[in-house]
Amino acid sequence: MTESIIIPDDLLPADGRFGSGPSKIREESMDALIESGKTYLGTSHRKPTVQNAIAELRESLGEFFQIPDGYEIAMANGGTTFFWDIAVHSLVSEQSEHLVFGEFSSRFSEFVAKADFLKDPIIVKSEMGTHPEVDVRPEVDTYAFIHNETSTGVFMDIDRPQGAANGALVLVDATSAAGGMAVDISECDAYYFAPQKCFGADGGTWFAVVSPAAIERAEKIREQRYIPTTLDFFEHLQNSRANTTYNTPSLVNVLLTTQTTKWMLERGGMEFSTRRCKEMSNKVYKWAEARDFATPFITDPEMRSPVSCTIDFAEDIDYTVLGKHLRANGIVDVEGYRKLGRNQLRIATFPAIEPEDIEKLLASIDYVVDRMRNNP
Ligand SMILES: *Cc1c(COP(=O)(O)O)cnc(C)c1O
């Protein structure tokens, strides 16, 4: 980066946060957080003020996901990575199958592989930038899917595998999908996520929409083998049912997640946010297709994520340099996922982001690329 490039004000997005998590938190949510000051933050999570807030959040999430009868919303501390350990201990009976097509889906399978009380997981992989198809097998008691592979920008539809063994569970890592992509919850048994992506809140909390079958499984496993208390799903569920958590939760996250959920619900819920994300991501892909210096990384349009747009750049446009120029202008966290190792930007189009800001971001990238090429 030899010279600084100053993007003209009228091209700049009003908010420069396009990262894939932690991601943009809406200003209205922050105002509500500050307003909640002395009466909510800093008060006991064992008292009605906070318990009512947790109840309201669980109800709002239930409404957002249109949960079928018997499904419940559980939450606790630790984020998605922590939930993987919970799943290893509390939800996989003996053997799981994992569709692996990026960093996050791979990590969960590695957690399972290390557990000596489980059989080696079955791993079904595909080329980076695609997703594999499920391989239904009678011995598999748990299928591990990922709705949106945030590291590559590939998404897959969530359907129960046809012909799976009786009682087999479908666990879905929905960390970056939940809230931004339509899902039929009855097609899975645990749809788990953390709220620092589509739900415009902070890290450190996990949520799971769980089916009666998943609850039954967790109850049975805790009778069969030792589970550390913090990894015992049923323990967390019982606390959630009482609108509390085993240990102190993040009150900030309870409030911020509720704010985003209610904002989406007021505008039509899942249908609203799905449409909004699709419109924004379509803009990004169309833009990339029309440029000689950019191409969508995912070649099959059917697999292109509506919330994580991965865009490859021409060789002469080094994404790290482009990223630095954008960052210097307040546009942050669009650099591609480091371990994927491509000359790539990754642009989040989560619900909290304004469609107009996506247009401005693209105009800003055009501006910087033009300067990089013509003023090297
Ligand atoms: C961000 C992300 C994770 C990790 O979430 P943490 O809350 O940081 O543990 C896992 N899976 C997917 C798909 C993600 O996007």
The ligand as a Tripos MOL2 file, in Angstrom:
@<TRIPOS>MOLECULE
LIG
   15    15     1     0     0
SMALL
NO_CHARGES

@<TRIPOS>ATOM
      1 C1        -19.0940  -18.2680   13.6660 C.3       1 LIG1
      2 C2        -19.3930  -19.6750   13.4850 C.ar      1 LIG1
      3 C3        -19.0890  -20.6430   14.4610 C.ar      1 LIG1
      4 C4        -18.3390  -20.2910   15.7250 C.3       1 LIG1
      5 O1        -19.1710  -19.6200   16.6160 O.3       1 LIG1
      6 P1        -18.6450  -19.2640   18.0900 P.3       1 LIG1
      7 O2        -19.8310  -18.6700   18.7580 O.co2     1 LIG1
      8 O3        -17.4990  -18.3270   17.9110 O.co2     1 LIG1
      9 O4        -18.1990  -20.5290   18.7150 O.co2     1 LIG1
     10 C5        -19.4720  -21.9370   14.2320 C.ar      1 LIG1
     11 N1        -20.1310  -22.2990   13.1140 N.ar      1 LIG1
     12 C6        -20.4340  -21.4070   12.1570 C.ar      1 LIG1
     13 C7        -21.1860  -21.8510   10.9560 C.3       1 LIG1
     14 C8        -20.0810  -20.0720   12.3100 C.ar      1 LIG1
     15 O5        -20.3880  -19.1900   11.3550 O.3       1 LIG1
@<TRIPOS>BOND
     1     1     2 1
     2     2     3 ar
     3     2    14 ar
     4     3     4 1
     5     3    10 ar
     6     4     5 1
     7     5     6 1
     8     6     7 2
     9     6     8 1
    10     6     9 1
    11    10    11 ar
    12    11    12 ar
    13    12    13 1
    14    12    14 ar
    15    14    15 1
@<TRIPOS>SUBSTRUCTURE
     1 LIG1         1 GROUP 0 **** ****
